[in-house]
Amino acid sequence: MLKHTRISDRKNSVAGNHAKTYLDQLKAKFNSAKVIKTLQTLRGLRVLVVGDAVIDEYTFCRRLGMATKDPIVNCQFVSTDVFAGGVCAIANHVAGFTGVVRMITVVGNDGRFKRVQHLLDSAIDCRLVVKGTSTTVKQRFIELDTSTKMFELTHMDDSPISGVTEKKLLAVLAKDIAWADMVLLADFGHGMITPSVINFLSKSGKFLAVNAQTNSANTPYNPVTKHKSMHYLSLDEKELRLAFHSRYDPPEELLPRLASATGCKAINLTLGSNGAIYWHEGKPMSVPAFMPSSVLDSTGAGDAVLSVTSLLAYKGVSPELLPFVGNCVGALAVGILGNKEPVRPQALYDFITDLLSK
């Protein structure tokens, strides 16, 4: 029905003098074999993935026309697909590269999570804490012929988890934290990540990678600055601007403020078609985007970038290499329908080889 952008289509993704110059400079230091070997060293890394579970429901329809009695579009239902979103999508991305993942999340007592649990990678050891309300479902209505998102309906209770649920969650975290090499915290702002959870993880002594997502359901209540003492942050421009209520200041001026406010020395800022800025120990590095000739769906692309770059940050790879790989992951992710499937290692290897062979 809807398919990936082909590798051949992506060969137009480096058009522009800036991107070509950047790749020429990168190739002087890294060839594709070296980059791929670095990615392969992620295998066996024990990652504890923590965050809000989301069920993504895509309802496809065909537009029939305007209703005769109301100013609304009438559509014919075609089909519905369900994907594992939120922290589940992130765990799926990570599992492909490491093969060793434990995922801790809070789900409702409504049984909805069973709709996507079978979509989790077999390498994911799932730790579920059940709360007395519903699992978050984000239902998107898609016009089939144009792949245009027309409307989104969110089913959720985003109030903070109860004290009882929080106590259970902290007990699970305390049990599994010693196992992990690193922790990847995905805060979608839907009630799971309380101050006590943040405090526990920031004081755990483990390498901590974080994203606090800004979305239509939580704006402006989920600023990344509520997190402290993390080792790596990945966020987009809207999330950066929200943290400082800044609409017009250049990102290069906001990044040092974010580093100071959070204590984080490694921050990857994604800028969509404008590429990314990687702030590493006080030095900004601008990296162009490697966008495919057509974008299928940008939903989940930032989560894919977070997933892979967090692993590289833990490994301490070159600050020149991390944002390059991140932008390659982003280019692949926008060619996937939502969270239908993760960015897979072989697809990333092929894309990197293609870029660095030009």
Contacts in CASP RR format, 6 or more apart in sequence:
PFRMAT RR
TARGET T0000
AUTHOR 0000-0000-0000
METHOD contacts of the structure
MODEL  1
MLKHTRISDRKNSVAGNHAKTYLDQLKAKFNSAKVIKTLQTLRGLRVLVV
GDAVIDEYTFCRRLGMATKDPIVNCQFVSTDVFAGGVCAIANHVAGFTGV
VRMITVVGNDGRFKRVQHLLDSAIDCRLVVKGTSTTVKQRFIELDTSTKM
FELTHMDDSPISGVTEKKLLAVLAKDIAWADMVLLADFGHGMITPSVINF
LSKSGKFLAVNAQTNSANTPYNPVTKHKSMHYLSLDEKELRLAFHSRYDP
PEELLPRLASATGCKAINLTLGSNGAIYWHEGKPMSVPAFMPSSVLDSTG
AGDAVLSVTSLLAYKGVSPELLPFVGNCVGALAVGILGNKEPVRPQALYD
FITDLLSK
1 60 0 8 1.000
1 79 0 8 1.000
1 144 0 8 1.000
2 147 0 8 1.000
2 296 0 8 1.000
2 337 0 8 1.000
4 296 0 8 1.000
4 335 0 8 1.000
4 336 0 8 1.000
5 292 0 8 1.000
5 293 0 8 1.000
5 294 0 8 1.000
5 295 0 8 1.000
5 296 0 8 1.000
5 334 0 8 1.000
5 335 0 8 1.000
7 350 0 8 1.000
7 351 0 8 1.000
7 354 0 8 1.000
9 292 0 8 1.000
9 293 0 8 1.000
9 294 0 8 1.000
10 290 0 8 1.000
10 292 0 8 1.000
10 293 0 8 1.000
10 331 0 8 1.000
10 351 0 8 1.000
10 354 0 8 1.000
11 354 0 8 1.000
12 292 0 8 1.000
12 293 0 8 1.000
13 19 0 8 1.000
13 289 0 8 1.000
13 290 0 8 1.000
13 291 0 8 1.000
13 292 0 8 1.000
13 293 0 8 1.000
13 331 0 8 1.000
13 355 0 8 1.000
14 20 0 8 1.000
14 23 0 8 1.000
14 288 0 8 1.000
14 290 0 8 1.000
14 355 0 8 1.000
14 358 0 8 1.000
18 288 0 8 1.000
19 288 0 8 1.000
19 289 0 8 1.000
19 290 0 8 1.000
20 358 0 8 1.000
22 287 0 8 1.000
22 288 0 8 1.000
23 355 0 8 1.000
23 356 0 8 1.000
23 358 0 8 1.000
26 320 0 8 1.000
26 324 0 8 1.000
26 356 0 8 1.000
27 356 0 8 1.000
29 318 0 8 1.000
29 320 0 8 1.000
30 318 0 8 1.000
30 320 0 8 1.000
30 321 0 8 1.000
30 324 0 8 1.000
30 356 0 8 1.000
31 356 0 8 1.000
32 349 0 8 1.000
32 352 0 8 1.000
32 353 0 8 1.000
32 355 0 8 1.000
32 356 0 8 1.000
32 357 0 8 1.000
35 321 0 8 1.000
35 324 0 8 1.000
35 325 0 8 1.000
35 352 0 8 1.000
35 356 0 8 1.000
36 349 0 8 1.000
36 352 0 8 1.000
36 353 0 8 1.000
38 312 0 8 1.000
38 315 0 8 1.000
38 317 0 8 1.000
38 321 0 8 1.000
39 97 0 8 1.000
39 308 0 8 1.000
39 312 0 8 1.000
39 325 0 8 1.000
39 345 0 8 1.000
39 348 0 8 1.000
39 349 0 8 1.000
40 345 0 8 1.000
41 315 0 8 1.000
42 97 0 8 1.000
42 98 0 8 1.000
42 311 0 8 1.000
42 312 0 8 1.000
42 315 0 8 1.000
43 97 0 8 1.000
43 98 0 8 1.000
43 99 0 8 1.000
44 98 0 8 1.000
44 99 0 8 1.000
44 100 0 8 1.000
45 97 0 8 1.000
45 98 0 8 1.000
45 100 0 8 1.000
45 181 0 8 1.000
45 182 0 8 1.000
45 311 0 8 1.000
45 314 0 8 1.000
45 315 0 8 1.000
46 98 0 8 1.000
46 100 0 8 1.000
46 102 0 8 1.000
46 179 0 8 1.000
46 180 0 8 1.000
46 181 0 8 1.000
46 182 0 8 1.000
47 94 0 8 1.000
47 98 0 8 1.000
47 100 0 8 1.000
47 101 0 8 1.000
47 102 0 8 1.000
47 180 0 8 1.000
47 181 0 8 1.000
47 182 0 8 1.000
47 183 0 8 1.000
47 184 0 8 1.000
47 311 0 8 1.000
48 101 0 8 1.000
48 102 0 8 1.000
48 103 0 8 1.000
48 104 0 8 1.000
48 176 0 8 1.000
48 177 0 8 1.000
48 179 0 8 1.000
48 180 0 8 1.000
48 182 0 8 1.000
48 183 0 8 1.000
48 184 0 8 1.000
48 206 0 8 1.000
49 87 0 8 1.000
49 90 0 8 1.000
49 91 0 8 1.000
49 94 0 8 1.000
49 101 0 8 1.000
49 102 0 8 1.000
49 103 0 8 1.000
49 104 0 8 1.000
49 183 0 8 1.000
49 184 0 8 1.000
49 186 0 8 1.000
50 87 0 8 1.000
50 103 0 8 1.000
50 104 0 8 1.000
50 105 0 8 1.000
50 173 0 8 1.000
50 183 0 8 1.000
50 184 0 8 1.000
50 185 0 8 1.000
50 186 0 8 1.000
50 193 0 8 1.000
50 197 0 8 1.000
50 201 0 8 1.000
51 86 0 8 1.000
51 87 0 8 1.000
51 104 0 8 1.000
51 105 0 8 1.000
51 106 0 8 1.000
51 185 0 8 1.000
51 186 0 8 1.000
51 187 0 8 1.000
51 188 0 8 1.000
51 192 0 8 1.000
51 193 0 8 1.000
52 86 0 8 1.000
52 87 0 8 1.000
52 105 0 8 1.000
52 106 0 8 1.000
52 136 0 8 1.000
52 186 0 8 1.000
52 187 0 8 1.000
52 188 0 8 1.000
52 189 0 8 1.000
52 190 0 8 1.000
52 191 0 8 1.000
52 192 0 8 1.000
52 193 0 8 1.000
53 85 0 8 1.000
53 86 0 8 1.000
53 87 0 8 1.000
53 88 0 8 1.000
53 105 0 8 1.000
53 106 0 8 1.000
53 107 0 8 1.000
53 113 0 8 1.000
53 135 0 8 1.000
53 136 0 8 1.000
54 85 0 8 1.000
54 86 0 8 1.000
54 87 0 8 1.000
54 88 0 8 1.000
54 89 0 8 1.000
54 136 0 8 1.000
54 137 0 8 1.000
54 138 0 8 1.000
54 188 0 8 1.000
54 190 0 8 1.000
55 82 0 8 1.000
55 83 0 8 1.000
55 84 0 8 1.000
55 85 0 8 1.000
55 112 0 8 1.000
55 113 0 8 1.000
55 115 0 8 1.000
55 116 0 8 1.000
55 135 0 8 1.000
55 136 0 8 1.000
55 137 0 8 1.000
55 138 0 8 1.000
56 82 0 8 1.000
56 83 0 8 1.000
56 84 0 8 1.000
56 85 0 8 1.000
56 86 0 8 1.000
56 89 0 8 1.000
56 138 0 8 1.000
56 140 0 8 1.000
56 299 0 8 1.000
56 338 0 8 1.000
56 339 0 8 1.000
57 80 0 8 1.000
57 81 0 8 1.000
57 82 0 8 1.000
57 83 0 8 1.000
57 137 0 8 1.000
57 138 0 8 1.000
57 139 0 8 1.000
57 140 0 8 1.000
58 80 0 8 1.000
58 81 0 8 1.000
58 82 0 8 1.000
58 83 0 8 1.000
58 140 0 8 1.000
58 142 0 8 1.000
58 337 0 8 1.000
58 338 0 8 1.000
59 77 0 8 1.000
59 79 0 8 1.000
59 80 0 8 1.000
59 139 0 8 1.000
59 140 0 8 1.000
59 141 0 8 1.000
59 142 0 8 1.000
60 77 0 8 1.000
60 78 0 8 1.000
60 79 0 8 1.000
60 80 0 8 1.000
60 81 0 8 1.000
60 142 0 8 1.000
60 144 0 8 1.000
61 75 0 8 1.000
61 76 0 8 1.000
61 77 0 8 1.000
61 78 0 8 1.000
61 141 0 8 1.000
61 142 0 8 1.000
61 143 0 8 1.000
61 144 0 8 1.000
61 150 0 8 1.000
62 75 0 8 1.000
62 76 0 8 1.000
62 78 0 8 1.000
62 143 0 8 1.000
62 144 0 8 1.000
62 145 0 8 1.000
63 73 0 8 1.000
63 74 0 8 1.000
63 75 0 8 1.000
63 143 0 8 1.000
63 145 0 8 1.000
64 73 0 8 1.000
64 74 0 8 1.000
64 75 0 8 1.000
64 76 0 8 1.000
65 73 0 8 1.000
65 74 0 8 1.000
66 72 0 8 1.000
66 73 0 8 1.000
66 74 0 8 1.000
67 73 0 8 1.000
67 74 0 8 1.000
73 150 0 8 1.000
75 141 0 8 1.000
75 143 0 8 1.000
75 150 0 8 1.000
78 144 0 8 1.000
81 337 0 8 1.000
81 340 0 8 1.000
82 115 0 8 1.000
82 116 0 8 1.000
82 119 0 8 1.000
83 89 0 8 1.000
83 116 0 8 1.000
83 119 0 8 1.000
83 338 0 8 1.000
83 339 0 8 1.000
83 340 0 8 1.000
84 92 0 8 1.000
84 116 0 8 1.000
84 117 0 8 1.000
84 119 0 8 1.000
84 120 0 8 1.000
84 339 0 8 1.000
85 116 0 8 1.000
85 300 0 8 1.000
85 339 0 8 1.000
86 186 0 8 1.000
86 188 0 8 1.000
86 303 0 8 1.000
86 339 0 8 1.000
87 103 0 8 1.000
87 105 0 8 1.000
87 186 0 8 1.000
87 188 0 8 1.000
88 103 0 8 1.000
88 105 0 8 1.000
88 116 0 8 1.000
88 119 0 8 1.000
88 120 0 8 1.000
88 339 0 8 1.000
89 300 0 8 1.000
89 303 0 8 1.000
89 304 0 8 1.000
89 339 0 8 1.000
89 342 0 8 1.000
90 184 0 8 1.000
90 186 0 8 1.000
90 303 0 8 1.000
90 306 0 8 1.000
90 307 0 8 1.000
91 101 0 8 1.000
91 103 0 8 1.000
91 120 0 8 1.000
91 121 0 8 1.000
91 124 0 8 1.000
92 119 0 8 1.000
92 120 0 8 1.000
92 121 0 8 1.000
92 124 0 8 1.000
92 339 0 8 1.000
92 341 0 8 1.000
92 342 0 8 1.000
93 303 0 8 1.000
93 304 0 8 1.000
93 307 0 8 1.000
93 308 0 8 1.000
93 342 0 8 1.000
93 343 0 8 1.000
94 101 0 8 1.000
94 184 0 8 1.000
94 307 0 8 1.000
94 308 0 8 1.000
94 310 0 8 1.000
94 311 0 8 1.000
95 101 0 8 1.000
95 121 0 8 1.000
95 123 0 8 1.000
95 124 0 8 1.000
95 342 0 8 1.000
96 121 0 8 1.000
96 123 0 8 1.000
96 342 0 8 1.000
96 344 0 8 1.000
96 345 0 8 1.000
97 307 0 8 1.000
97 308 0 8 1.000
97 311 0 8 1.000
97 345 0 8 1.000
98 123 0 8 1.000
98 311 0 8 1.000
99 121 0 8 1.000
99 123 0 8 1.000
100 123 0 8 1.000
101 121 0 8 1.000
101 123 0 8 1.000
101 124 0 8 1.000
101 125 0 8 1.000
102 124 0 8 1.000
102 125 0 8 1.000
102 126 0 8 1.000
102 127 0 8 1.000
102 176 0 8 1.000
102 179 0 8 1.000
102 180 0 8 1.000
103 120 0 8 1.000
103 124 0 8 1.000
103 125 0 8 1.000
103 126 0 8 1.000
103 127 0 8 1.000
104 127 0 8 1.000
104 129 0 8 1.000
104 169 0 8 1.000
104 172 0 8 1.000
104 173 0 8 1.000
104 176 0 8 1.000
105 126 0 8 1.000
105 127 0 8 1.000
105 128 0 8 1.000
105 129 0 8 1.000
105 192 0 8 1.000
106 128 0 8 1.000
106 129 0 8 1.000
106 130 0 8 1.000
106 131 0 8 1.000
106 161 0 8 1.000
106 165 0 8 1.000
106 169 0 8 1.000
106 192 0 8 1.000
107 113 0 8 1.000
107 128 0 8 1.000
107 129 0 8 1.000
107 130 0 8 1.000
107 131 0 8 1.000
107 135 0 8 1.000
108 130 0 8 1.000
108 131 0 8 1.000
108 132 0 8 1.000
108 133 0 8 1.000
108 134 0 8 1.000
108 135 0 8 1.000
109 130 0 8 1.000
109 131 0 8 1.000
109 132 0 8 1.000
109 133 0 8 1.000
110 133 0 8 1.000
110 134 0 8 1.000
110 135 0 8 1.000
111 135 0 8 1.000
112 134 0 8 1.000
112 135 0 8 1.000
112 137 0 8 1.000
113 128 0 8 1.000
113 135 0 8 1.000
117 126 0 8 1.000
120 126 0 8 1.000
121 342 0 8 1.000
127 172 0 8 1.000
127 176 0 8 1.000
129 165 0 8 1.000
129 168 0 8 1.000
129 169 0 8 1.000
129 172 0 8 1.000
130 165 0 8 1.000
131 161 0 8 1.000
131 162 0 8 1.000
131 165 0 8 1.000
132 162 0 8 1.000
132 165 0 8 1.000
133 157 0 8 1.000
133 159 0 8 1.000
134 155 0 8 1.000
134 156 0 8 1.000
134 157 0 8 1.000
136 154 0 8 1.000
136 155 0 8 1.000
136 156 0 8 1.000
136 158 0 8 1.000
136 188 0 8 1.000
136 190 0 8 1.000
137 154 0 8 1.000
137 155 0 8 1.000
137 156 0 8 1.000
138 152 0 8 1.000
138 153 0 8 1.000
138 154 0 8 1.000
138 155 0 8 1.000
138 217 0 8 1.000
139 152 0 8 1.000
139 153 0 8 1.000
139 154 0 8 1.000
139 155 0 8 1.000
140 149 0 8 1.000
140 151 0 8 1.000
140 152 0 8 1.000
140 299 0 8 1.000
141 149 0 8 1.000
141 150 0 8 1.000
141 151 0 8 1.000
141 152 0 8 1.000
141 153 0 8 1.000
142 148 0 8 1.000
142 149 0 8 1.000
142 150 0 8 1.000
143 149 0 8 1.000
143 150 0 8 1.000
147 296 0 8 1.000
147 297 0 8 1.000
152 216 0 8 1.000
154 216 0 8 1.000
154 217 0 8 1.000
156 190 0 8 1.000
156 217 0 8 1.000
158 189 0 8 1.000
158 190 0 8 1.000
158 191 0 8 1.000
158 217 0 8 1.000
158 218 0 8 1.000
159 191 0 8 1.000
160 166 0 8 1.000
160 191 0 8 1.000
160 194 0 8 1.000
161 169 0 8 1.000
161 191 0 8 1.000
161 192 0 8 1.000
161 194 0 8 1.000
166 194 0 8 1.000
166 196 0 8 1.000
166 197 0 8 1.000
169 192 0 8 1.000
169 197 0 8 1.000
170 196 0 8 1.000
170 197 0 8 1.000
170 200 0 8 1.000
173 197 0 8 1.000
173 200 0 8 1.000
173 201 0 8 1.000
174 200 0 8 1.000
177 183 0 8 1.000
177 204 0 8 1.000
177 206 0 8 1.000
180 206 0 8 1.000
181 206 0 8 1.000
181 207 0 8 1.000
181 314 0 8 1.000
182 206 0 8 1.000
182 207 0 8 1.000
182 208 0 8 1.000
182 209 0 8 1.000
182 310 0 8 1.000
182 311 0 8 1.000
182 314 0 8 1.000
183 201 0 8 1.000
183 204 0 8 1.000
183 206 0 8 1.000
183 207 0 8 1.000
183 208 0 8 1.000
183 209 0 8 1.000
184 209 0 8 1.000
184 210 0 8 1.000
184 306 0 8 1.000
184 307 0 8 1.000
184 310 0 8 1.000
185 193 0 8 1.000
185 201 0 8 1.000
185 208 0 8 1.000
185 209 0 8 1.000
185 210 0 8 1.000
185 211 0 8 1.000
185 227 0 8 1.000
185 230 0 8 1.000
186 211 0 8 1.000
186 213 0 8 1.000
186 303 0 8 1.000
186 306 0 8 1.000
187 193 0 8 1.000
187 210 0 8 1.000
187 211 0 8 1.000
187 212 0 8 1.000
187 213 0 8 1.000
187 222 0 8 1.000
187 227 0 8 1.000
188 213 0 8 1.000
188 215 0 8 1.000
188 218 0 8 1.000
188 222 0 8 1.000
189 212 0 8 1.000
189 213 0 8 1.000
189 215 0 8 1.000
189 217 0 8 1.000
189 218 0 8 1.000
189 221 0 8 1.000
189 222 0 8 1.000
190 217 0 8 1.000
190 218 0 8 1.000
195 226 0 8 1.000
198 226 0 8 1.000
198 227 0 8 1.000
198 228 0 8 1.000
201 208 0 8 1.000
202 208 0 8 1.000
202 227 0 8 1.000
202 228 0 8 1.000
202 229 0 8 1.000
202 230 0 8 1.000
203 229 0 8 1.000
207 231 0 8 1.000
207 232 0 8 1.000
207 313 0 8 1.000
207 314 0 8 1.000
208 229 0 8 1.000
208 230 0 8 1.000
208 231 0 8 1.000
208 232 0 8 1.000
209 230 0 8 1.000
209 231 0 8 1.000
209 232 0 8 1.000
209 233 0 8 1.000
209 234 0 8 1.000
209 306 0 8 1.000
209 310 0 8 1.000
209 313 0 8 1.000
209 314 0 8 1.000
210 224 0 8 1.000
210 227 0 8 1.000
210 230 0 8 1.000
210 232 0 8 1.000
210 233 0 8 1.000
210 234 0 8 1.000
210 264 0 8 1.000
211 224 0 8 1.000
211 233 0 8 1.000
211 234 0 8 1.000
211 235 0 8 1.000
211 239 0 8 1.000
211 302 0 8 1.000
211 303 0 8 1.000
211 306 0 8 1.000
212 222 0 8 1.000
212 223 0 8 1.000
212 224 0 8 1.000
212 226 0 8 1.000
212 227 0 8 1.000
212 235 0 8 1.000
212 239 0 8 1.000
213 222 0 8 1.000
213 239 0 8 1.000
214 220 0 8 1.000
214 222 0 8 1.000
214 236 0 8 1.000
214 238 0 8 1.000
214 239 0 8 1.000
214 242 0 8 1.000
219 242 0 8 1.000
220 242 0 8 1.000
223 239 0 8 1.000
223 242 0 8 1.000
223 243 0 8 1.000
224 233 0 8 1.000
224 235 0 8 1.000
224 239 0 8 1.000
224 240 0 8 1.000
224 242 0 8 1.000
224 243 0 8 1.000
224 258 0 8 1.000
224 262 0 8 1.000
225 243 0 8 1.000
225 258 0 8 1.000
225 261 0 8 1.000
225 262 0 8 1.000
227 233 0 8 1.000
227 262 0 8 1.000
228 262 0 8 1.000
228 263 0 8 1.000
229 262 0 8 1.000
229 263 0 8 1.000
230 262 0 8 1.000
230 263 0 8 1.000
230 264 0 8 1.000
231 264 0 8 1.000
231 265 0 8 1.000
231 266 0 8 1.000
231 313 0 8 1.000
231 314 0 8 1.000
232 264 0 8 1.000
232 266 0 8 1.000
232 267 0 8 1.000
232 268 0 8 1.000
232 309 0 8 1.000
232 310 0 8 1.000
232 313 0 8 1.000
232 314 0 8 1.000
233 258 0 8 1.000
233 262 0 8 1.000
233 264 0 8 1.000
233 266 0 8 1.000
233 267 0 8 1.000
233 268 0 8 1.000
234 267 0 8 1.000
234 268 0 8 1.000
234 270 0 8 1.000
234 302 0 8 1.000
234 305 0 8 1.000
234 306 0 8 1.000
234 309 0 8 1.000
234 310 0 8 1.000
235 267 0 8 1.000
235 268 0 8 1.000
235 269 0 8 1.000
235 270 0 8 1.000
236 269 0 8 1.000
236 270 0 8 1.000
236 271 0 8 1.000
236 272 0 8 1.000
236 302 0 8 1.000
237 251 0 8 1.000
237 269 0 8 1.000
237 270 0 8 1.000
237 271 0 8 1.000
240 251 0 8 1.000
240 254 0 8 1.000
240 255 0 8 1.000
240 258 0 8 1.000
240 269 0 8 1.000
241 247 0 8 1.000
241 249 0 8 1.000
241 254 0 8 1.000
243 254 0 8 1.000
243 258 0 8 1.000
243 261 0 8 1.000
244 254 0 8 1.000
244 257 0 8 1.000
244 258 0 8 1.000
246 254 0 8 1.000
251 269 0 8 1.000
251 271 0 8 1.000
251 277 0 8 1.000
252 277 0 8 1.000
252 284 0 8 1.000
255 267 0 8 1.000
255 269 0 8 1.000
255 277 0 8 1.000
255 279 0 8 1.000
255 284 0 8 1.000
256 279 0 8 1.000
256 282 0 8 1.000
258 264 0 8 1.000
258 267 0 8 1.000
258 279 0 8 1.000
259 265 0 8 1.000
259 267 0 8 1.000
259 279 0 8 1.000
259 282 0 8 1.000
265 280 0 8 1.000
265 281 0 8 1.000
265 282 0 8 1.000
266 278 0 8 1.000
266 279 0 8 1.000
266 280 0 8 1.000
266 281 0 8 1.000
266 313 0 8 1.000
266 319 0 8 1.000
267 278 0 8 1.000
267 279 0 8 1.000
267 280 0 8 1.000
268 276 0 8 1.000
268 277 0 8 1.000
268 278 0 8 1.000
268 279 0 8 1.000
268 305 0 8 1.000
268 309 0 8 1.000
268 322 0 8 1.000
268 323 0 8 1.000
268 326 0 8 1.000
269 276 0 8 1.000
269 277 0 8 1.000
269 278 0 8 1.000
269 279 0 8 1.000
270 276 0 8 1.000
270 301 0 8 1.000
270 302 0 8 1.000
270 305 0 8 1.000
270 330 0 8 1.000
271 277 0 8 1.000
271 289 0 8 1.000
272 289 0 8 1.000
272 291 0 8 1.000
272 298 0 8 1.000
273 289 0 8 1.000
273 291 0 8 1.000
274 289 0 8 1.000
275 286 0 8 1.000
275 287 0 8 1.000
275 288 0 8 1.000
275 289 0 8 1.000
275 327 0 8 1.000
276 286 0 8 1.000
276 287 0 8 1.000
276 289 0 8 1.000
276 323 0 8 1.000
276 326 0 8 1.000
276 327 0 8 1.000
277 284 0 8 1.000
277 285 0 8 1.000
277 286 0 8 1.000
277 287 0 8 1.000
277 323 0 8 1.000
278 284 0 8 1.000
278 285 0 8 1.000
278 287 0 8 1.000
278 319 0 8 1.000
278 322 0 8 1.000
278 323 0 8 1.000
279 285 0 8 1.000
280 319 0 8 1.000
280 322 0 8 1.000
281 319 0 8 1.000
283 319 0 8 1.000
285 319 0 8 1.000
285 320 0 8 1.000
285 323 0 8 1.000
287 323 0 8 1.000
287 324 0 8 1.000
287 327 0 8 1.000
288 327 0 8 1.000
289 327 0 8 1.000
289 331 0 8 1.000
290 327 0 8 1.000
290 328 0 8 1.000
290 331 0 8 1.000
290 351 0 8 1.000
290 355 0 8 1.000
291 331 0 8 1.000
291 334 0 8 1.000
292 331 0 8 1.000
292 334 0 8 1.000
292 335 0 8 1.000
295 334 0 8 1.000
295 335 0 8 1.000
296 334 0 8 1.000
296 335 0 8 1.000
296 336 0 8 1.000
296 337 0 8 1.000
297 334 0 8 1.000
297 335 0 8 1.000
297 336 0 8 1.000
297 337 0 8 1.000
297 338 0 8 1.000
298 333 0 8 1.000
298 334 0 8 1.000
299 338 0 8 1.000
299 339 0 8 1.000
300 333 0 8 1.000
300 338 0 8 1.000
300 339 0 8 1.000
301 330 0 8 1.000
301 333 0 8 1.000
301 334 0 8 1.000
302 330 0 8 1.000
302 333 0 8 1.000
303 339 0 8 1.000
304 329 0 8 1.000
304 330 0 8 1.000
304 332 0 8 1.000
304 333 0 8 1.000
304 342 0 8 1.000
304 343 0 8 1.000
305 326 0 8 1.000
305 327 0 8 1.000
305 329 0 8 1.000
305 330 0 8 1.000
305 333 0 8 1.000
307 329 0 8 1.000
307 342 0 8 1.000
307 343 0 8 1.000
308 325 0 8 1.000
308 326 0 8 1.000
308 329 0 8 1.000
308 343 0 8 1.000
308 348 0 8 1.000
309 322 0 8 1.000
309 323 0 8 1.000
309 325 0 8 1.000
309 326 0 8 1.000
309 329 0 8 1.000
312 321 0 8 1.000
312 322 0 8 1.000
312 325 0 8 1.000
313 322 0 8 1.000
325 348 0 8 1.000
325 352 0 8 1.000
328 348 0 8 1.000
328 351 0 8 1.000
328 352 0 8 1.000
328 355 0 8 1.000
329 343 0 8 1.000
329 348 0 8 1.000
330 343 0 8 1.000
331 351 0 8 1.000
332 343 0 8 1.000
332 347 0 8 1.000
332 348 0 8 1.000
332 351 0 8 1.000
333 343 0 8 1.000
336 343 0 8 1.000
END
